[in-house]
Amino acid sequence: MSARDLVILLLVVTIWGMNFPVAKLGFTELPPILLTALRFTLVAALLVPFVARPRGRYGQLLLLAVTLGGVHFSLMFLGLSRLDSATVAIASQLTAPFAALLAAIVFRDYLGWRRGLGMAVAFAGVAIMAGEPRIAEDPWPLLAIVGAAFAWAVANIQVKRLGDIDGLVVNGWMAAFAAPQLFAVSWLVEGDRWGEAAQASVAGWGSVAYMAVLVTIVGYGLWYRILRAYPVNLVMPYTLLVPVIGVAAGIGLLGEPLTGPIAVGGIATRLGVAIIVWRRPRLTERQPQP
């Protein structure tokens, strides 16, 4: 890998890792699901007018939007609003073992004892984190993150079945279909909160812009470019840096605590994911990021 592309790859994982504390800052002014709806609205506005129309794939993209927008991001941001970003950054890595399991079921991909071991270690790490007193008292936010990780793994299958389609086309049209769903979910779950959006400051709208422009458009655009240029086995291990950056940013920027169970569980989860990623199933070849 060239030095330039290595820098680009490190920039992408840094942008994705910073997504967790940036979202937490946005939650101080905007409810989580409404913030997500605004994010996808901005993504659609910036991409749809300039990318190709996905002729013959509208139905598939609508279903993908249900999985990613209506389910994944709703659960992810609800959980993130009630947990520290370090815990969420680590637990969201369960996408990898879920993806490996679904690949074995749907695509009959060979699982093997190594990936089986990685899955067991990763889930054990999240179980250790669940024993942390703050989480044990109210496990539902962590369970929401686990559910979001599973939905993300399901979305991987949907992306795989889309075939050869440009990543920005997927992101733009998926966002266009997801935004109305998220506005509806926000109204049902969070109530009428538009007054808060109208009064949001730079922190709230800056969070929306960061996730729409940097995380989705810039991050995905650069990520797909790197994936086209290099073998996936060479690129995927760098995604292990995402939770590391998320944890460090949560501690450094938000002053979040790093307790023993979170640290030990985080190490175990990352070890399990590392085993899976380095012996990844074919399904992860086009795995989307948070």
ChimeraX commands (.cxc) that place a marker at each C-alpha (Angstrom):
marker #1 position 0.00,0.00,0.00 radius 0.5
marker #1 position 1.34,3.42,-0.94 radius 0.5
marker #1 position 2.03,5.99,1.78 radius 0.5
marker #1 position -0.71,8.23,0.38 radius 0.5
marker #1 position -3.34,5.51,0.49 radius 0.5
marker #1 position -2.26,4.49,3.99 radius 0.5
marker #1 position -2.81,8.09,5.13 radius 0.5
marker #1 position -6.23,8.09,3.42 radius 0.5
marker #1 position -7.17,4.83,5.15 radius 0.5
marker #1 position -6.09,6.12,8.55 radius 0.5
marker #1 position -8.08,9.31,7.91 radius 0.5
marker #1 position -11.20,7.25,7.19 radius 0.5
marker #1 position -10.99,5.15,10.36 radius 0.5
marker #1 position -10.29,8.31,12.38 radius 0.5
marker #1 position -13.40,9.99,10.96 radius 0.5
marker #1 position -15.46,6.91,11.78 radius 0.5
marker #1 position -14.03,6.59,15.29 radius 0.5
marker #1 position -14.76,10.23,16.07 radius 0.5
marker #1 position -18.37,9.67,15.00 radius 0.5
marker #1 position -19.33,8.33,18.45 radius 0.5
marker #1 position -18.32,11.32,20.63 radius 0.5
marker #1 position -19.48,13.78,17.95 radius 0.5
marker #1 position -22.91,12.16,18.02 radius 0.5
marker #1 position -22.95,12.39,21.82 radius 0.5
marker #1 position -22.30,16.12,21.57 radius 0.5
marker #1 position -25.17,16.42,19.11 radius 0.5
marker #1 position -27.50,14.66,21.55 radius 0.5
marker #1 position -27.09,17.51,24.02 radius 0.5
marker #1 position -29.27,19.60,21.69 radius 0.5
marker #1 position -31.14,17.19,19.42 radius 0.5
marker #1 position -32.98,13.93,20.19 radius 0.5
marker #1 position -31.07,10.96,18.70 radius 0.5
marker #1 position -33.53,9.71,16.09 radius 0.5
marker #1 position -34.41,13.21,14.87 radius 0.5
marker #1 position -30.69,13.95,14.56 radius 0.5
marker #1 position -30.29,10.80,12.45 radius 0.5
marker #1 position -33.22,11.79,10.25 radius 0.5
marker #1 position -31.64,15.20,9.66 radius 0.5
marker #1 position -28.33,13.50,8.86 radius 0.5
marker #1 position -29.87,11.35,6.14 radius 0.5
marker #1 position -31.85,14.28,4.77 radius 0.5
marker #1 position -28.60,16.19,4.29 radius 0.5
marker #1 position -26.89,13.17,2.71 radius 0.5
marker #1 position -29.75,12.73,0.25 radius 0.5
marker #1 position -29.78,16.44,-0.62 radius 0.5
marker #1 position -26.04,16.43,-1.31 radius 0.5
marker #1 position -25.86,13.15,-3.26 radius 0.5
marker #1 position -29.11,12.26,-5.03 radius 0.5
marker #1 position -29.06,15.19,-7.53 radius 0.5
marker #1 position -25.53,14.25,-8.62 radius 0.5
marker #1 position -25.40,10.44,-8.69 radius 0.5
marker #1 position -26.90,7.99,-11.14 radius 0.5
marker #1 position -30.37,6.58,-10.68 radius 0.5
marker #1 position -30.30,2.97,-9.46 radius 0.5
marker #1 position -32.65,1.69,-12.16 radius 0.5
marker #1 position -34.16,-1.67,-11.28 radius 0.5
marker #1 position -32.85,-1.50,-7.71 radius 0.5
marker #1 position -35.24,0.87,-6.01 radius 0.5
marker #1 position -36.99,-1.95,-4.17 radius 0.5
marker #1 position -33.70,-3.37,-2.87 radius 0.5
marker #1 position -32.54,0.05,-1.72 radius 0.5
marker #1 position -35.86,0.67,0.01 radius 0.5
marker #1 position -35.46,-2.58,1.97 radius 0.5
marker #1 position -31.87,-1.62,2.77 radius 0.5
marker #1 position -33.12,1.72,4.05 radius 0.5
marker #1 position -35.56,-0.08,6.35 radius 0.5
marker #1 position -32.75,-2.22,7.79 radius 0.5
marker #1 position -30.14,0.53,8.10 radius 0.5
marker #1 position -32.29,3.59,8.66 radius 0.5
marker #1 position -35.42,2.36,10.35 radius 0.5
marker #1 position -33.80,-0.36,12.47 radius 0.5
marker #1 position -30.01,-0.05,12.74 radius 0.5
marker #1 position -29.61,3.68,13.24 radius 0.5
marker #1 position -32.70,3.99,15.43 radius 0.5
marker #1 position -31.36,1.34,17.82 radius 0.5
marker #1 position -27.76,2.54,17.58 radius 0.5
marker #1 position -28.48,6.16,18.40 radius 0.5
marker #1 position -31.03,5.36,21.10 radius 0.5
marker #1 position -28.39,3.21,22.78 radius 0.5
marker #1 position -25.65,5.77,22.25 radius 0.5
marker #1 position -27.78,8.48,23.84 radius 0.5
marker #1 position -27.82,6.50,27.11 radius 0.5
marker #1 position -24.35,4.92,27.10 radius 0.5
marker #1 position -20.82,6.28,26.95 radius 0.5
marker #1 position -19.32,6.36,23.46 radius 0.5
marker #1 position -16.51,3.97,24.44 radius 0.5
marker #1 position -18.96,1.18,25.27 radius 0.5
marker #1 position -20.92,1.74,22.07 radius 0.5
marker #1 position -17.76,1.88,19.92 radius 0.5
marker #1 position -16.72,-1.52,21.28 radius 0.5
marker #1 position -20.11,-3.26,21.33 radius 0.5
marker #1 position -20.92,-2.15,17.78 radius 0.5
marker #1 position -18.03,-4.36,16.62 radius 0.5
marker #1 position -20.35,-7.34,17.10 radius 0.5
marker #1 position -21.31,-6.70,13.49 radius 0.5
marker #1 position -18.31,-8.85,12.50 radius 0.5
marker #1 position -19.35,-12.05,14.34 radius 0.5
marker #1 position -22.98,-11.55,13.34 radius 0.5
marker #1 position -21.87,-11.12,9.71 radius 0.5
marker #1 position -19.75,-14.27,9.88 radius 0.5
marker #1 position -22.69,-16.24,11.28 radius 0.5
marker #1 position -25.13,-14.95,8.67 radius 0.5
marker #1 position -22.62,-15.62,5.90 radius 0.5
marker #1 position -22.41,-19.24,7.02 radius 0.5
marker #1 position -26.23,-19.53,7.03 radius 0.5
marker #1 position -27.15,-17.56,3.91 radius 0.5
marker #1 position -24.12,-18.05,1.64 radius 0.5
marker #1 position -22.97,-21.37,3.13 radius 0.5
marker #1 position -19.61,-19.73,3.80 radius 0.5
marker #1 position -17.26,-22.01,5.71 radius 0.5
marker #1 position -17.17,-20.89,9.34 radius 0.5
marker #1 position -14.36,-22.97,10.77 radius 0.5
marker #1 position -13.17,-23.27,14.33 radius 0.5
marker #1 position -11.06,-20.09,14.21 radius 0.5
marker #1 position -13.96,-17.83,13.31 radius 0.5
marker #1 position -16.12,-19.76,15.76 radius 0.5
marker #1 position -13.56,-19.02,18.45 radius 0.5
marker #1 position -13.46,-15.36,17.44 radius 0.5
marker #1 position -17.24,-15.11,17.69 radius 0.5
marker #1 position -17.23,-16.69,21.16 radius 0.5
marker #1 position -14.49,-14.34,22.41 radius 0.5
marker #1 position -16.23,-11.27,20.98 radius 0.5
marker #1 position -19.58,-12.09,22.58 radius 0.5
marker #1 position -17.84,-12.93,25.85 radius 0.5
marker #1 position -16.25,-9.47,25.80 radius 0.5
marker #1 position -19.64,-7.78,25.48 radius 0.5
marker #1 position -20.97,-10.01,28.27 radius 0.5
marker #1 position -18.13,-8.78,30.51 radius 0.5
marker #1 position -19.05,-5.17,29.72 radius 0.5
marker #1 position -22.67,-5.96,30.54 radius 0.5
marker #1 position -21.55,-6.82,34.07 radius 0.5
marker #1 position -20.32,-3.27,34.66 radius 0.5
marker #1 position -22.60,-1.85,37.43 radius 0.5
marker #1 position -23.96,1.07,35.41 radius 0.5
marker #1 position -24.93,-1.24,32.53 radius 0.5
marker #1 position -26.15,-4.10,34.71 radius 0.5
marker #1 position -28.71,-1.77,36.33 radius 0.5
marker #1 position -30.18,-0.88,32.93 radius 0.5
marker #1 position -29.10,-3.35,30.20 radius 0.5
marker #1 position -31.56,-2.17,27.57 radius 0.5
marker #1 position -29.30,0.46,25.93 radius 0.5
marker #1 position -26.54,-2.13,25.47 radius 0.5
marker #1 position -29.06,-4.63,24.10 radius 0.5
marker #1 position -30.15,-1.93,21.63 radius 0.5
marker #1 position -26.53,-1.65,20.42 radius 0.5
marker #1 position -26.34,-5.44,20.04 radius 0.5
marker #1 position -29.59,-5.35,18.04 radius 0.5
marker #1 position -28.18,-2.54,15.90 radius 0.5
marker #1 position -25.06,-4.62,15.21 radius 0.5
marker #1 position -27.22,-7.53,14.07 radius 0.5
marker #1 position -29.25,-5.24,11.79 radius 0.5
marker #1 position -26.00,-3.94,10.34 radius 0.5
marker #1 position -24.92,-7.51,9.60 radius 0.5
marker #1 position -28.23,-8.15,7.85 radius 0.5
marker #1 position -27.62,-4.99,5.81 radius 0.5
marker #1 position -24.30,-6.50,4.69 radius 0.5
marker #1 position -26.23,-9.31,3.01 radius 0.5
marker #1 position -28.50,-6.78,1.32 radius 0.5
marker #1 position -25.50,-4.77,0.08 radius 0.5
marker #1 position -23.87,-7.96,-1.18 radius 0.5
marker #1 position -26.99,-8.79,-3.19 radius 0.5
marker #1 position -27.05,-5.34,-4.78 radius 0.5
marker #1 position -24.11,-6.44,-6.89 radius 0.5
marker #1 position -21.83,-3.98,-8.67 radius 0.5
marker #1 position -23.23,-0.54,-7.81 radius 0.5
marker #1 position -21.39,2.64,-6.89 radius 0.5
marker #1 position -21.14,3.26,-3.15 radius 0.5
marker #1 position -22.25,6.88,-3.39 radius 0.5
marker #1 position -25.36,5.82,-5.32 radius 0.5
marker #1 position -26.17,3.38,-2.53 radius 0.5
marker #1 position -25.58,5.99,0.17 radius 0.5
marker #1 position -27.52,8.74,-1.57 radius 0.5
marker #1 position -30.64,6.78,-2.45 radius 0.5
marker #1 position -30.64,4.76,0.76 radius 0.5
marker #1 position -30.56,8.07,2.66 radius 0.5
marker #1 position -33.47,9.40,0.59 radius 0.5
marker #1 position -35.56,6.36,1.50 radius 0.5
marker #1 position -34.40,6.26,5.14 radius 0.5
marker #1 position -35.04,9.90,6.06 radius 0.5
marker #1 position -38.88,9.73,5.93 radius 0.5
marker #1 position -38.84,6.53,7.99 radius 0.5
marker #1 position -36.66,8.13,10.64 radius 0.5
marker #1 position -38.83,11.25,10.83 radius 0.5
marker #1 position -41.82,8.97,11.42 radius 0.5
marker #1 position -39.99,6.92,14.08 radius 0.5
marker #1 position -38.81,10.13,15.75 radius 0.5
marker #1 position -42.36,11.46,15.92 radius 0.5
marker #1 position -43.66,8.17,17.37 radius 0.5
marker #1 position -40.85,7.64,19.90 radius 0.5
marker #1 position -39.59,11.14,20.70 radius 0.5
marker #1 position -42.69,13.23,20.06 radius 0.5
marker #1 position -42.78,16.67,18.47 radius 0.5
marker #1 position -39.22,17.92,19.01 radius 0.5
marker #1 position -38.87,20.28,16.05 radius 0.5
marker #1 position -38.59,23.22,18.41 radius 0.5
marker #1 position -35.27,21.85,19.64 radius 0.5
marker #1 position -33.99,21.54,16.08 radius 0.5
marker #1 position -34.91,25.16,15.39 radius 0.5
marker #1 position -33.00,26.30,18.49 radius 0.5
marker #1 position -29.96,24.03,18.03 radius 0.5
marker #1 position -26.56,25.71,18.02 radius 0.5
marker #1 position -23.29,24.87,16.26 radius 0.5
marker #1 position -22.91,21.74,18.42 radius 0.5
marker #1 position -26.18,20.24,17.22 radius 0.5
marker #1 position -26.01,21.16,13.56 radius 0.5
marker #1 position -22.26,20.60,13.46 radius 0.5
marker #1 position -22.89,17.03,14.57 radius 0.5
marker #1 position -25.41,16.56,11.78 radius 0.5
marker #1 position -22.99,18.00,9.21 radius 0.5
marker #1 position -20.06,15.89,10.48 radius 0.5
marker #1 position -22.00,12.65,10.21 radius 0.5
marker #1 position -23.55,13.49,6.84 radius 0.5
marker #1 position -20.55,14.99,5.05 radius 0.5
marker #1 position -17.49,13.45,6.69 radius 0.5
marker #1 position -18.72,10.08,7.96 radius 0.5
marker #1 position -21.04,9.19,5.08 radius 0.5
marker #1 position -19.95,11.05,1.95 radius 0.5
marker #1 position -16.21,11.54,2.47 radius 0.5
marker #1 position -15.65,8.41,4.57 radius 0.5
marker #1 position -17.58,6.03,2.32 radius 0.5
marker #1 position -16.21,7.62,-0.85 radius 0.5
marker #1 position -12.60,7.15,0.23 radius 0.5
marker #1 position -13.34,3.70,1.69 radius 0.5
marker #1 position -14.75,2.33,-1.57 radius 0.5
marker #1 position -11.80,3.77,-3.44 radius 0.5
marker #1 position -9.34,1.94,-1.17 radius 0.5
marker #1 position -11.36,-1.29,-1.41 radius 0.5
marker #1 position -11.20,-1.16,-5.20 radius 0.5
marker #1 position -7.43,-0.68,-5.15 radius 0.5
marker #1 position -6.30,-3.27,-2.60 radius 0.5
marker #1 position -7.17,-6.78,-1.39 radius 0.5
marker #1 position -9.83,-6.75,1.30 radius 0.5
marker #1 position -7.63,-8.83,3.62 radius 0.5
marker #1 position -5.12,-5.98,3.59 radius 0.5
marker #1 position -7.69,-3.25,4.25 radius 0.5
marker #1 position -10.18,-4.74,6.72 radius 0.5
marker #1 position -7.81,-5.08,9.74 radius 0.5
marker #1 position -7.51,-1.28,9.85 radius 0.5
marker #1 position -11.18,-1.07,10.84 radius 0.5
marker #1 position -10.09,-2.46,14.23 radius 0.5
marker #1 position -8.77,1.05,14.92 radius 0.5
marker #1 position -12.30,2.50,14.84 radius 0.5
marker #1 position -13.27,1.47,18.41 radius 0.5
marker #1 position -9.81,2.40,19.70 radius 0.5
marker #1 position -10.23,5.93,18.36 radius 0.5
marker #1 position -13.82,6.05,19.62 radius 0.5
marker #1 position -12.75,5.07,23.13 radius 0.5
marker #1 position -9.84,7.52,23.19 radius 0.5
marker #1 position -12.02,10.36,21.88 radius 0.5
marker #1 position -14.77,9.62,24.38 radius 0.5
marker #1 position -12.29,9.77,27.26 radius 0.5
marker #1 position -10.34,12.76,25.95 radius 0.5
marker #1 position -13.17,14.94,24.63 radius 0.5
marker #1 position -16.09,13.97,26.86 radius 0.5
marker #1 position -14.31,12.87,30.03 radius 0.5
marker #1 position -16.01,9.47,29.96 radius 0.5
marker #1 position -14.81,6.88,32.50 radius 0.5
marker #1 position -13.00,3.71,31.47 radius 0.5
marker #1 position -13.84,1.09,34.09 radius 0.5
marker #1 position -12.26,-2.32,34.52 radius 0.5
marker #1 position -15.12,-4.32,32.96 radius 0.5
marker #1 position -15.26,-1.96,29.97 radius 0.5
marker #1 position -11.48,-2.20,29.45 radius 0.5
marker #1 position -11.32,-6.00,29.81 radius 0.5
marker #1 position -14.49,-6.56,27.79 radius 0.5
marker #1 position -13.25,-4.18,25.12 radius 0.5
marker #1 position -9.95,-6.02,24.76 radius 0.5
marker #1 position -11.76,-9.38,24.51 radius 0.5
marker #1 position -14.24,-8.05,21.95 radius 0.5
marker #1 position -11.52,-6.57,19.77 radius 0.5
marker #1 position -9.48,-9.79,20.00 radius 0.5
marker #1 position -12.47,-11.83,18.86 radius 0.5
marker #1 position -13.22,-9.42,16.02 radius 0.5
marker #1 position -9.55,-9.48,14.98 radius 0.5
marker #1 position -9.70,-13.26,14.63 radius 0.5
marker #1 position -12.82,-12.97,12.47 radius 0.5
marker #1 position -11.55,-10.10,10.32 radius 0.5
marker #1 position -8.23,-11.72,9.52 radius 0.5
marker #1 position -10.07,-14.86,8.51 radius 0.5
marker #1 position -13.12,-13.02,7.26 radius 0.5
marker #1 position -16.06,-14.47,5.30 radius 0.5
marker #1 position -16.71,-13.17,1.80 radius 0.5
marker #1 position -19.67,-11.25,3.17 radius 0.5
marker #1 position -17.45,-8.60,4.72 radius 0.5
marker #1 position -16.01,-7.57,1.36 radius 0.5
marker #1 position -18.40,-4.60,1.22 radius 0.5
marker #1 position -19.22,-4.13,4.88 radius 0.5
marker #1 position -20.66,-0.65,5.60 radius 0.5
marker #1 position -19.42,1.39,8.56 radius 0.5
marker #1 position -21.23,3.12,11.40 radius 0.5
marker link #1:1,2 radius 0.2
marker link #1:2,3 radius 0.2
marker link #1:3,4 radius 0.2
marker link #1:4,5 radius 0.2
marker link #1:5,6 radius 0.2
marker link #1:6,7 radius 0.2
marker link #1:7,8 radius 0.2
marker link #1:8,9 radius 0.2
marker link #1:9,10 radius 0.2
marker link #1:10,11 radius 0.2
marker link #1:11,12 radius 0.2
marker link #1:12,13 radius 0.2
marker link #1:13,14 radius 0.2
marker link #1:14,15 radius 0.2
marker link #1:15,16 radius 0.2
marker link #1:16,17 radius 0.2
marker link #1:17,18 radius 0.2
marker link #1:18,19 radius 0.2
marker link #1:19,20 radius 0.2
marker link #1:20,21 radius 0.2
marker link #1:21,22 radius 0.2
marker link #1:22,23 radius 0.2
marker link #1:23,24 radius 0.2
marker link #1:24,25 radius 0.2
marker link #1:25,26 radius 0.2
marker link #1:26,27 radius 0.2
marker link #1:27,28 radius 0.2
marker link #1:28,29 radius 0.2
marker link #1:29,30 radius 0.2
marker link #1:30,31 radius 0.2
marker link #1:31,32 radius 0.2
marker link #1:32,33 radius 0.2
marker link #1:33,34 radius 0.2
marker link #1:34,35 radius 0.2
marker link #1:35,36 radius 0.2
marker link #1:36,37 radius 0.2
marker link #1:37,38 radius 0.2
marker link #1:38,39 radius 0.2
marker link #1:39,40 radius 0.2
marker link #1:40,41 radius 0.2
marker link #1:41,42 radius 0.2
marker link #1:42,43 radius 0.2
marker link #1:43,44 radius 0.2
marker link #1:44,45 radius 0.2
marker link #1:45,46 radius 0.2
marker link #1:46,47 radius 0.2
marker link #1:47,48 radius 0.2
marker link #1:48,49 radius 0.2
marker link #1:49,50 radius 0.2
marker link #1:50,51 radius 0.2
marker link #1:51,52 radius 0.2
marker link #1:52,53 radius 0.2
marker link #1:53,54 radius 0.2
marker link #1:54,55 radius 0.2
marker link #1:55,56 radius 0.2
marker link #1:56,57 radius 0.2
marker link #1:57,58 radius 0.2
marker link #1:58,59 radius 0.2
marker link #1:59,60 radius 0.2
marker link #1:60,61 radius 0.2
marker link #1:61,62 radius 0.2
marker link #1:62,63 radius 0.2
marker link #1:63,64 radius 0.2
marker link #1:64,65 radius 0.2
marker link #1:65,66 radius 0.2
marker link #1:66,67 radius 0.2
marker link #1:67,68 radius 0.2
marker link #1:68,69 radius 0.2
marker link #1:69,70 radius 0.2
marker link #1:70,71 radius 0.2
marker link #1:71,72 radius 0.2
marker link #1:72,73 radius 0.2
marker link #1:73,74 radius 0.2
marker link #1:74,75 radius 0.2
marker link #1:75,76 radius 0.2
marker link #1:76,77 radius 0.2
marker link #1:77,78 radius 0.2
marker link #1:78,79 radius 0.2
marker link #1:79,80 radius 0.2
marker link #1:80,81 radius 0.2
marker link #1:81,82 radius 0.2
marker link #1:82,83 radius 0.2
marker link #1:83,84 radius 0.2
marker link #1:84,85 radius 0.2
marker link #1:85,86 radius 0.2
marker link #1:86,87 radius 0.2
marker link #1:87,88 radius 0.2
marker link #1:88,89 radius 0.2
marker link #1:89,90 radius 0.2
marker link #1:90,91 radius 0.2
marker link #1:91,92 radius 0.2
marker link #1:92,93 radius 0.2
marker link #1:93,94 radius 0.2
marker link #1:94,95 radius 0.2
marker link #1:95,96 radius 0.2
marker link #1:96,97 radius 0.2
marker link #1:97,98 radius 0.2
marker link #1:98,99 radius 0.2
marker link #1:99,100 radius 0.2
marker link #1:100,101 radius 0.2
marker link #1:101,102 radius 0.2
marker link #1:102,103 radius 0.2
marker link #1:103,104 radius 0.2
marker link #1:104,105 radius 0.2
marker link #1:105,106 radius 0.2
marker link #1:106,107 radius 0.2
marker link #1:107,108 radius 0.2
marker link #1:108,109 radius 0.2
marker link #1:109,110 radius 0.2
marker link #1:110,111 radius 0.2
marker link #1:111,112 radius 0.2
marker link #1:112,113 radius 0.2
marker link #1:113,114 radius 0.2
marker link #1:114,115 radius 0.2
marker link #1:115,116 radius 0.2
marker link #1:116,117 radius 0.2
marker link #1:117,118 radius 0.2
marker link #1:118,119 radius 0.2
marker link #1:119,120 radius 0.2
marker link #1:120,121 radius 0.2
marker link #1:121,122 radius 0.2
marker link #1:122,123 radius 0.2
marker link #1:123,124 radius 0.2
marker link #1:124,125 radius 0.2
marker link #1:125,126 radius 0.2
marker link #1:126,127 radius 0.2
marker link #1:127,128 radius 0.2
marker link #1:128,129 radius 0.2
marker link #1:129,130 radius 0.2
marker link #1:130,131 radius 0.2
marker link #1:131,132 radius 0.2
marker link #1:132,133 radius 0.2
marker link #1:133,134 radius 0.2
marker link #1:134,135 radius 0.2
marker link #1:135,136 radius 0.2
marker link #1:136,137 radius 0.2
marker link #1:137,138 radius 0.2
marker link #1:138,139 radius 0.2
marker link #1:139,140 radius 0.2
marker link #1:140,141 radius 0.2
marker link #1:141,142 radius 0.2
marker link #1:142,143 radius 0.2
marker link #1:143,144 radius 0.2
marker link #1:144,145 radius 0.2
marker link #1:145,146 radius 0.2
marker link #1:146,147 radius 0.2
marker link #1:147,148 radius 0.2
marker link #1:148,149 radius 0.2
marker link #1:149,150 radius 0.2
marker link #1:150,151 radius 0.2
marker link #1:151,152 radius 0.2
marker link #1:152,153 radius 0.2
marker link #1:153,154 radius 0.2
marker link #1:154,155 radius 0.2
marker link #1:155,156 radius 0.2
marker link #1:156,157 radius 0.2
marker link #1:157,158 radius 0.2
marker link #1:158,159 radius 0.2
marker link #1:159,160 radius 0.2
marker link #1:160,161 radius 0.2
marker link #1:161,162 radius 0.2
marker link #1:162,163 radius 0.2
marker link #1:163,164 radius 0.2
marker link #1:164,165 radius 0.2
marker link #1:165,166 radius 0.2
marker link #1:166,167 radius 0.2
marker link #1:167,168 radius 0.2
marker link #1:168,169 radius 0.2
marker link #1:169,170 radius 0.2
marker link #1:170,171 radius 0.2
marker link #1:171,172 radius 0.2
marker link #1:172,173 radius 0.2
marker link #1:173,174 radius 0.2
marker link #1:174,175 radius 0.2
marker link #1:175,176 radius 0.2
marker link #1:176,177 radius 0.2
marker link #1:177,178 radius 0.2
marker link #1:178,179 radius 0.2
marker link #1:179,180 radius 0.2
marker link #1:180,181 radius 0.2
marker link #1:181,182 radius 0.2
marker link #1:182,183 radius 0.2
marker link #1:183,184 radius 0.2
marker link #1:184,185 radius 0.2
marker link #1:185,186 radius 0.2
marker link #1:186,187 radius 0.2
marker link #1:187,188 radius 0.2
marker link #1:188,189 radius 0.2
marker link #1:189,190 radius 0.2
marker link #1:190,191 radius 0.2
marker link #1:191,192 radius 0.2
marker link #1:192,193 radius 0.2
marker link #1:193,194 radius 0.2
marker link #1:194,195 radius 0.2
marker link #1:195,196 radius 0.2
marker link #1:196,197 radius 0.2
marker link #1:197,198 radius 0.2
marker link #1:198,199 radius 0.2
marker link #1:199,200 radius 0.2
marker link #1:200,201 radius 0.2
marker link #1:201,202 radius 0.2
marker link #1:202,203 radius 0.2
marker link #1:203,204 radius 0.2
marker link #1:204,205 radius 0.2
marker link #1:205,206 radius 0.2
marker link #1:206,207 radius 0.2
marker link #1:207,208 radius 0.2
marker link #1:208,209 radius 0.2
marker link #1:209,210 radius 0.2
marker link #1:210,211 radius 0.2
marker link #1:211,212 radius 0.2
marker link #1:212,213 radius 0.2
marker link #1:213,214 radius 0.2
marker link #1:214,215 radius 0.2
marker link #1:215,216 radius 0.2
marker link #1:216,217 radius 0.2
marker link #1:217,218 radius 0.2
marker link #1:218,219 radius 0.2
marker link #1:219,220 radius 0.2
marker link #1:220,221 radius 0.2
marker link #1:221,222 radius 0.2
marker link #1:222,223 radius 0.2
marker link #1:223,224 radius 0.2
marker link #1:224,225 radius 0.2
marker link #1:225,226 radius 0.2
marker link #1:226,227 radius 0.2
marker link #1:227,228 radius 0.2
marker link #1:228,229 radius 0.2
marker link #1:229,230 radius 0.2
marker link #1:230,231 radius 0.2
marker link #1:231,232 radius 0.2
marker link #1:232,233 radius 0.2
marker link #1:233,234 radius 0.2
marker link #1:234,235 radius 0.2
marker link #1:235,236 radius 0.2
marker link #1:236,237 radius 0.2
marker link #1:237,238 radius 0.2
marker link #1:238,239 radius 0.2
marker link #1:239,240 radius 0.2
marker link #1:240,241 radius 0.2
marker link #1:241,242 radius 0.2
marker link #1:242,243 radius 0.2
marker link #1:243,244 radius 0.2
marker link #1:244,245 radius 0.2
marker link #1:245,246 radius 0.2
marker link #1:246,247 radius 0.2
marker link #1:247,248 radius 0.2
marker link #1:248,249 radius 0.2
marker link #1:249,250 radius 0.2
marker link #1:250,251 radius 0.2
marker link #1:251,252 radius 0.2
marker link #1:252,253 radius 0.2
marker link #1:253,254 radius 0.2
marker link #1:254,255 radius 0.2
marker link #1:255,256 radius 0.2
marker link #1:256,257 radius 0.2
marker link #1:257,258 radius 0.2
marker link #1:258,259 radius 0.2
marker link #1:259,260 radius 0.2
marker link #1:260,261 radius 0.2
marker link #1:261,262 radius 0.2
marker link #1:262,263 radius 0.2
marker link #1:263,264 radius 0.2
marker link #1:264,265 radius 0.2
marker link #1:265,266 radius 0.2
marker link #1:266,267 radius 0.2
marker link #1:267,268 radius 0.2
marker link #1:268,269 radius 0.2
marker link #1:269,270 radius 0.2
marker link #1:270,271 radius 0.2
marker link #1:271,272 radius 0.2
marker link #1:272,273 radius 0.2
marker link #1:273,274 radius 0.2
marker link #1:274,275 radius 0.2
marker link #1:275,276 radius 0.2
marker link #1:276,277 radius 0.2
marker link #1:277,278 radius 0.2
marker link #1:278,279 radius 0.2
marker link #1:279,280 radius 0.2
marker link #1:280,281 radius 0.2
marker link #1:281,282 radius 0.2
marker link #1:282,283 radius 0.2
marker link #1:283,284 radius 0.2
marker link #1:284,285 radius 0.2
marker link #1:285,286 radius 0.2
marker link #1:286,287 radius 0.2
marker link #1:287,288 radius 0.2
marker link #1:288,289 radius 0.2
marker link #1:289,290 radius 0.2
view
